[in-house]
Amino acid sequence: MFGLFKRNPVKQLRVQYDSKLEQAMHAQRKGDIKGYAELTSESENIWQQIVLAERQKSA
């Protein structure tokens, strides 16, 4: 019954993931390759968290 009020962590992680990818795209367009690489790495880490959270949710 109280599960209605729980926040969905996967949804929040997807928002963070999309934001990082967008920041990485802008960095790449500006020519900041080092910043692009760092932001892409951070987004990959967030994606791994999403995958783990979805596995735990389905199990």
N, CA, C and O atoms as CSV, one atom per row, in Angstrom:
chain,resi,resn,atom,element,x,y,z
A,1,MET,N,N,0.804,-1.188,0.000
A,1,MET,CA,C,0.000,0.000,0.000
A,1,MET,C,C,0.854,1.261,0.000
A,1,MET,O,O,0.549,2.226,-0.701
A,2,PHE,N,N,1.914,1.248,0.782
A,2,PHE,CA,C,2.757,2.428,0.862
A,2,PHE,C,C,3.810,2.466,-0.230
A,2,PHE,O,O,4.616,3.395,-0.286
A,3,GLY,N,N,3.811,1.475,-1.088
A,3,GLY,CA,C,4.731,1.462,-2.212
A,3,GLY,C,C,4.414,2.551,-3.232
A,3,GLY,O,O,5.249,2.881,-4.073
A,4,LEU,N,N,3.221,3.102,-3.157
A,4,LEU,CA,C,2.838,4.178,-4.071
A,4,LEU,C,C,3.707,5.411,-3.903
A,4,LEU,O,O,3.963,6.133,-4.866
A,5,PHE,N,N,4.160,5.651,-2.687
A,5,PHE,CA,C,4.861,6.883,-2.386
A,5,PHE,C,C,6.382,6.762,-2.489
A,5,PHE,O,O,7.096,7.735,-2.248
A,6,LYS,N,N,6.874,5.596,-2.837
A,6,LYS,CA,C,8.310,5.412,-2.996
A,6,LYS,C,C,8.758,6.004,-4.324
A,6,LYS,O,O,8.063,5.890,-5.333
A,7,ARG,N,N,9.910,6.629,-4.313
A,7,ARG,CA,C,10.454,7.177,-5.543
A,7,ARG,C,C,11.109,6.072,-6.337
A,7,ARG,O,O,11.644,5.109,-5.789
A,8,ASN,N,N,11.050,6.236,-7.632
A,8,ASN,CA,C,11.653,5.259,-8.527
A,8,ASN,C,C,13.112,5.654,-8.767
A,8,ASN,O,O,13.368,6.632,-9.470
A,9,PRO,N,N,14.074,4.918,-8.201
A,9,PRO,CA,C,15.483,5.305,-8.368
A,9,PRO,C,C,15.955,5.179,-9.811
A,9,PRO,O,O,16.857,5.905,-10.227
A,10,VAL,N,N,15.366,4.278,-10.575
A,10,VAL,CA,C,15.775,4.102,-11.971
A,10,VAL,C,C,15.411,5.340,-12.774
A,10,VAL,O,O,16.178,5.772,-13.634
A,11,LYS,N,N,14.263,5.905,-12.501
A,11,LYS,CA,C,13.828,7.093,-13.224
A,11,LYS,C,C,14.778,8.258,-12.953
A,11,LYS,O,O,15.146,8.990,-13.872
A,12,GLN,N,N,15.168,8.424,-11.709
A,12,GLN,CA,C,16.090,9.494,-11.344
A,12,GLN,C,C,17.461,9.270,-11.981
A,12,GLN,O,O,18.092,10.224,-12.436
A,13,LEU,N,N,17.924,8.030,-12.020
A,13,LEU,CA,C,19.206,7.727,-12.647
A,13,LEU,C,C,19.165,7.986,-14.153
A,13,LEU,O,O,20.146,8.457,-14.728
A,14,ARG,N,N,18.050,7.683,-14.783
A,14,ARG,CA,C,17.925,7.942,-16.228
A,14,ARG,C,C,17.977,9.440,-16.535
A,14,ARG,O,O,18.534,9.847,-17.555
A,15,VAL,N,N,17.402,10.251,-15.661
A,15,VAL,CA,C,17.467,11.702,-15.832
A,15,VAL,C,C,18.919,12.170,-15.722
A,15,VAL,O,O,19.373,12.988,-16.521
A,16,GLN,N,N,19.642,11.651,-14.735
A,16,GLN,CA,C,21.056,11.993,-14.577
A,16,GLN,C,C,21.867,11.531,-15.784
A,16,GLN,O,O,22.749,12.247,-16.258
A,17,TYR,N,N,21.567,10.343,-16.273
A,17,TYR,CA,C,22.271,9.771,-17.422
A,17,TYR,C,C,22.066,10.647,-18.656
A,17,TYR,O,O,23.024,10.981,-19.353
A,18,ASP,N,N,20.820,11.016,-18.918
A,18,ASP,CA,C,20.530,11.857,-20.076
A,18,ASP,C,C,21.213,13.217,-19.963
A,18,ASP,O,O,21.705,13.752,-20.956
A,19,SER,N,N,21.242,13.767,-18.769
A,19,SER,CA,C,21.888,15.056,-18.545
A,19,SER,C,C,23.389,14.981,-18.813
A,19,SER,O,O,23.955,15.870,-19.448
A,20,LYS,N,N,24.026,13.925,-18.331
A,20,LYS,CA,C,25.468,13.761,-18.559
A,20,LYS,C,C,25.790,13.601,-20.039
A,20,LYS,O,O,26.772,14.157,-20.531
A,21,LEU,N,N,24.956,12.836,-20.747
A,21,LEU,CA,C,25.179,12.661,-22.179
A,21,LEU,C,C,25.037,13.985,-22.927
A,21,LEU,O,O,25.795,14.265,-23.855
A,22,GLU,N,N,24.072,14.786,-22.522
A,22,GLU,CA,C,23.883,16.084,-23.167
A,22,GLU,C,C,25.067,17.006,-22.884
A,22,GLU,O,O,25.538,17.710,-23.777
A,23,GLN,N,N,25.545,17.001,-21.636
A,23,GLN,CA,C,26.715,17.800,-21.294
A,23,GLN,C,C,27.930,17.342,-22.089
A,23,GLN,O,O,28.729,18.162,-22.542
A,24,ALA,N,N,28.065,16.025,-22.258
A,24,ALA,CA,C,29.188,15.483,-23.026
A,24,ALA,C,C,29.106,15.921,-24.482
A,24,ALA,O,O,30.123,16.254,-25.090
A,25,MET,N,N,27.907,15.921,-25.041
A,25,MET,CA,C,27.727,16.340,-26.425
A,25,MET,C,C,28.152,17.797,-26.600
A,25,MET,O,O,28.831,18.137,-27.569
A,26,HIS,N,N,27.750,18.656,-25.659
A,26,HIS,CA,C,28.117,20.066,-25.749
A,26,HIS,C,C,29.622,20.257,-25.593
A,26,HIS,O,O,30.217,21.095,-26.271
A,27,ALA,N,N,30.231,19.489,-24.711
A,27,ALA,CA,C,31.681,19.581,-24.536
A,27,ALA,C,C,32.403,19.161,-25.816
A,27,ALA,O,O,33.388,19.787,-26.208
A,28,GLN,N,N,31.921,18.115,-26.458
A,28,GLN,CA,C,32.535,17.642,-27.696
A,28,GLN,C,C,32.405,18.689,-28.795
A,28,GLN,O,O,33.348,18.920,-29.552
A,29,ARG,N,N,31.258,19.311,-28.880
A,29,ARG,CA,C,31.043,20.331,-29.909
A,29,ARG,C,C,31.917,21.561,-29.691
A,29,ARG,O,O,32.292,22.240,-30.646
A,30,LYS,N,N,32.238,21.844,-28.434
A,30,LYS,CA,C,33.099,22.982,-28.121
A,30,LYS,C,C,34.573,22.641,-28.309
A,30,LYS,O,O,35.428,23.526,-28.262
A,31,GLY,N,N,34.872,21.361,-28.522
A,31,GLY,CA,C,36.257,20.942,-28.717
A,31,GLY,C,C,36.958,20.518,-27.445
A,31,GLY,O,O,38.170,20.305,-27.453
A,32,ASP,N,N,36.233,20.391,-26.364
A,32,ASP,CA,C,36.797,19.970,-25.081
A,32,ASP,C,C,36.755,18.440,-25.008
A,32,ASP,O,O,35.846,17.854,-24.421
A,33,ILE,N,N,37.753,17.819,-25.615
A,33,ILE,CA,C,37.765,16.360,-25.704
A,33,ILE,C,C,37.981,15.717,-24.338
A,33,ILE,O,O,37.396,14.675,-24.042
A,34,LYS,N,N,38.821,16.334,-23.502
A,34,LYS,CA,C,39.060,15.791,-22.169
A,34,LYS,C,C,37.763,15.833,-21.345
A,34,LYS,O,O,37.424,14.860,-20.671
A,35,GLY,N,N,37.056,16.941,-21.399
A,35,GLY,CA,C,35.789,17.052,-20.692
A,35,GLY,C,C,34.765,16.067,-21.225
A,35,GLY,O,O,33.994,15.480,-20.466
A,36,TYR,N,N,34.767,15.893,-22.549
A,36,TYR,CA,C,33.865,14.928,-23.174
A,36,TYR,C,C,34.133,13.521,-22.655
A,36,TYR,O,O,33.204,12.778,-22.340
A,37,ALA,N,N,35.415,13.161,-22.569
A,37,ALA,CA,C,35.784,11.824,-22.101
A,37,ALA,C,C,35.361,11.620,-20.644
A,37,ALA,O,O,34.859,10.554,-20.288
A,38,GLU,N,N,35.559,12.628,-19.813
A,38,GLU,CA,C,35.189,12.516,-18.401
A,38,GLU,C,C,33.672,12.384,-18.240
A,38,GLU,O,O,33.195,11.554,-17.466
A,39,LEU,N,N,32.925,13.204,-18.971
A,39,LEU,CA,C,31.471,13.149,-18.867
A,39,LEU,C,C,30.914,11.834,-19.415
A,39,LEU,O,O,29.948,11.291,-18.879
A,40,THR,N,N,31.520,11.335,-20.470
A,40,THR,CA,C,31.090,10.060,-21.028
A,40,THR,C,C,31.363,8.928,-20.038
A,40,THR,O,O,30.545,8.021,-19.884
A,41,SER,N,N,32.501,8.985,-19.374
A,41,SER,CA,C,32.827,7.980,-18.364
A,41,SER,C,C,31.829,8.024,-17.211
A,41,SER,O,O,31.388,6.982,-16.725
A,42,GLU,N,N,31.478,9.222,-16.779
A,42,GLU,CA,C,30.499,9.359,-15.698
A,42,GLU,C,C,29.135,8.810,-16.128
A,42,GLU,O,O,28.439,8.164,-15.345
A,43,SER,N,N,28.767,9.078,-17.383
A,43,SER,CA,C,27.478,8.572,-17.859
A,43,SER,C,C,27.486,7.048,-17.944
A,43,SER,O,O,26.462,6.415,-17.686
A,44,GLU,N,N,28.616,6.450,-18.300
A,44,GLU,CA,C,28.707,4.989,-18.335
A,44,GLU,C,C,28.567,4.399,-16.939
A,44,GLU,O,O,27.957,3.344,-16.767
A,45,ASN,N,N,29.126,5.072,-15.946
A,45,ASN,CA,C,28.980,4.606,-14.558
A,45,ASN,C,C,27.518,4.671,-14.117
A,45,ASN,O,O,27.023,3.769,-13.441
A,46,ILE,N,N,26.838,5.740,-14.502
A,46,ILE,CA,C,25.418,5.865,-14.166
A,46,ILE,C,C,24.620,4.763,-14.863
A,46,ILE,O,O,23.690,4.205,-14.281
A,47,TRP,N,N,24.986,4.449,-16.114
A,47,TRP,CA,C,24.281,3.397,-16.846
A,47,TRP,C,C,24.438,2.047,-16.143
A,47,TRP,O,O,23.489,1.266,-16.078
A,48,GLN,N,N,25.621,1.777,-15.623
A,48,GLN,CA,C,25.838,0.531,-14.889
A,48,GLN,C,C,24.950,0.484,-13.650
A,48,GLN,O,O,24.432,-0.578,-13.303
A,49,GLN,N,N,24.768,1.620,-12.980
A,49,GLN,CA,C,23.884,1.676,-11.820
A,49,GLN,C,C,22.442,1.399,-12.232
A,49,GLN,O,O,21.700,0.736,-11.507
A,50,ILE,N,N,22.046,1.910,-13.402
A,50,ILE,CA,C,20.695,1.668,-13.907
A,50,ILE,C,C,20.491,0.181,-14.158
A,50,ILE,O,O,19.464,-0.384,-13.783
A,51,VAL,N,N,21.465,-0.446,-14.789
A,51,VAL,CA,C,21.359,-1.876,-15.086
A,51,VAL,C,C,21.244,-2.681,-13.805
A,51,VAL,O,O,20.416,-3.588,-13.719
A,52,LEU,N,N,22.059,-2.364,-12.807
A,52,LEU,CA,C,21.995,-3.081,-11.529
A,52,LEU,C,C,20.652,-2.866,-10.832
A,52,LEU,O,O,20.085,-3.806,-10.276
A,53,ALA,N,N,20.148,-1.648,-10.860
A,53,ALA,CA,C,18.874,-1.362,-10.206
A,53,ALA,C,C,17.730,-2.098,-10.893
A,53,ALA,O,O,16.818,-2.584,-10.224
A,54,GLU,N,N,17.767,-2.186,-12.224
A,54,GLU,CA,C,16.715,-2.908,-12.944
A,54,GLU,C,C,16.792,-4.408,-12.684
A,54,GLU,O,O,15.762,-5.079,-12.613
A,55,ARG,N,N,18.000,-4.935,-12.543
A,55,ARG,CA,C,18.142,-6.357,-12.227
A,55,ARG,C,C,17.581,-6.654,-10.838
A,55,ARG,O,O,16.891,-7.656,-10.648
A,56,GLN,N,N,17.872,-5.797,-9.875
A,56,GLN,CA,C,17.364,-6.005,-8.521
A,56,GLN,C,C,15.850,-5.861,-8.477
A,56,GLN,O,O,15.172,-6.563,-7.726
A,57,LYS,N,N,15.328,-4.951,-9.280
A,57,LYS,CA,C,13.890,-4.731,-9.318
A,57,LYS,C,C,13.159,-5.931,-9.898
A,57,LYS,O,O,12.084,-6.294,-9.422
A,58,SER,N,N,13.740,-6.553,-10.928
A,58,SER,CA,C,13.090,-7.676,-11.577
A,58,SER,C,C,13.283,-8.989,-10.814
A,58,SER,O,O,12.532,-9.941,-11.025
A,59,ALA,N,N,14.261,-9.044,-9.951
A,59,ALA,CA,C,14.530,-10.276,-9.213
A,59,ALA,C,C,13.627,-10.489,-8.044
A,59,ALA,O,O,13.753,-11.492,-7.341
